[in-house]
Amino acid sequence: MKTIEIGGLRFGRLSVVRRAYPENGKTSAAMWLCRCDCGKDVIVTGGALRSGSTVSCGCYVKECFDEHRASRSHGLMNAPGYYSWCNMKDRCNNEAHPAYRDYGGRGIRVCERWSKSFPAFLEDLGPKPGSGYSVNRINNDGNYEPGNCRWATQKEQCRNTRVNHLMTCMGRTQTMIEWSEEMGLPDYVIGLRLRYGWTDEQAIMRPLEFRPQRKAALHDAPPRKRARKGGRNG
């Protein structure tokens, strides 16, 4: 079986140095010498690296255990917001996390005060209001830190995403969702109108219209000119 070359690549906290061969020669799995961010060298199978099951020399697991033990000591492990705090740090620090690309991979970091202490995080942000809330960054390109974070519902989170569409109408600029709520139009209607080439004002200001064979004006795109059928050249 051909070995997948991963020399020089990085997996979590591990940087692959070179191929390593077991002394007994009894394993067929490809082994790799890796250097952890903490400075320790460790030999890991290529499969464990690519799957994300091994992301450090063991220091990451130890840190998680220490955090867990510290949480038990301060009695806040079951406090609302504890797992939001853990997930926040994981998204920014663990390259094996599915969402790392959109957080740590973009340079988003957790401030030192929050990274080291859940009680400090709780003190600055306050208790989690309910199960439908999560940590939201006000400036989507900023870090997780005091002054840039709040507890927000999923609806509020959606308004603050990088992909949310900003629209200008009547001299004001808002997200598509905010215009949808203000004008009483479904956001998918506004979005479809924009795809048809309508301007922001047309898509926002025109009310829904009901016709015998059409439910709504979302299909009322500006009529396209039909190409005339040309006669044969004789």
ChimeraX attribute file (.defattr): number of C-alpha atoms within 10 A of each C-alpha:
attribute: neighborCount
match mode: 1-to-1
recipient: residues
	/A:1	5
	/A:2	5
	/A:3	9
	/A:4	9
	/A:5	12
	/A:6	17
	/A:7	15
	/A:8	11
	/A:9	12
	/A:10	18
	/A:11	23
	/A:12	20
	/A:13	22
	/A:14	24
	/A:15	21
	/A:16	23
	/A:17	17
	/A:18	17
	/A:19	17
	/A:20	14
	/A:21	16
	/A:22	13
	/A:23	7
	/A:24	6
	/A:25	7
	/A:26	8
	/A:27	10
	/A:28	9
	/A:29	14
	/A:30	17
	/A:31	20
	/A:32	23
	/A:33	19
	/A:34	29
	/A:35	20
	/A:36	20
	/A:37	14
	/A:38	13
	/A:39	10
	/A:40	13
	/A:41	17
	/A:42	15
	/A:43	18
	/A:44	22
	/A:45	16
	/A:46	21
	/A:47	14
	/A:48	13
	/A:49	22
	/A:50	15
	/A:51	11
	/A:52	15
	/A:53	12
	/A:54	21
	/A:55	24
	/A:56	25
	/A:57	21
	/A:58	14
	/A:59	15
	/A:60	17
	/A:61	13
	/A:62	11
	/A:63	11
	/A:64	12
	/A:65	12
	/A:66	12
	/A:67	17
	/A:68	13
	/A:69	13
	/A:70	15
	/A:71	18
	/A:72	12
	/A:73	10
	/A:74	10
	/A:75	11
	/A:76	15
	/A:77	17
	/A:78	10
	/A:79	12
	/A:80	16
	/A:81	25
	/A:82	19
	/A:83	13
	/A:84	14
	/A:85	19
	/A:86	15
	/A:87	15
	/A:88	19
	/A:89	20
	/A:90	19
	/A:91	22
	/A:92	23
	/A:93	20
	/A:94	23
	/A:95	20
	/A:96	20
	/A:97	16
	/A:98	10
	/A:99	14
	/A:100	18
	/A:101	16
	/A:102	12
	/A:103	22
	/A:104	20
	/A:105	15
	/A:106	11
	/A:107	13
	/A:108	19
	/A:109	19
	/A:110	20
	/A:111	14
	/A:112	10
	/A:113	14
	/A:114	19
	/A:115	17
	/A:116	13
	/A:117	15
	/A:118	21
	/A:119	17
	/A:120	13
	/A:121	21
	/A:122	18
	/A:123	11
	/A:124	16
	/A:125	18
	/A:126	14
	/A:127	14
	/A:128	19
	/A:129	13
	/A:130	12
	/A:131	9
	/A:132	11
	/A:133	18
	/A:134	21
	/A:135	20
	/A:136	21
	/A:137	21
	/A:138	17
	/A:139	14
	/A:140	15
	/A:141	14
	/A:142	14
	/A:143	20
	/A:144	26
	/A:145	19
	/A:146	14
	/A:147	12
	/A:148	15
	/A:149	18
	/A:150	19
	/A:151	20
	/A:152	19
	/A:153	16
	/A:154	14
	/A:155	11
	/A:156	14
	/A:157	16
	/A:158	15
	/A:159	17
	/A:160	17
	/A:161	15
	/A:162	10
	/A:163	8
	/A:164	13
	/A:165	13
	/A:166	14
	/A:167	18
	/A:168	15
	/A:169	15
	/A:170	9
	/A:171	5
	/A:172	7
	/A:173	12
	/A:174	15
	/A:175	15
	/A:176	22
	/A:177	22
	/A:178	15
	/A:179	21
	/A:180	18
	/A:181	11
	/A:182	10
	/A:183	13
	/A:184	12
	/A:185	18
	/A:186	15
	/A:187	17
	/A:188	13
	/A:189	18
	/A:190	22
	/A:191	19
	/A:192	15
	/A:193	22
	/A:194	17
	/A:195	12
	/A:196	14
	/A:197	12
	/A:198	17
	/A:199	14
	/A:200	18
	/A:201	12
	/A:202	14
	/A:203	22
	/A:204	26
	/A:205	14
	/A:206	13
	/A:207	14
	/A:208	15
	/A:209	11
	/A:210	10
	/A:211	9
	/A:212	6
	/A:213	6
	/A:214	11
	/A:215	11
	/A:216	14
	/A:217	15
	/A:218	21
	/A:219	12
	/A:220	13
	/A:221	14
	/A:222	10
	/A:223	6
	/A:224	6
	/A:225	6
	/A:226	6
	/A:227	6
	/A:228	6
	/A:229	6
	/A:230	6
	/A:231	6
	/A:232	5
	/A:233	4
	/A:234	3
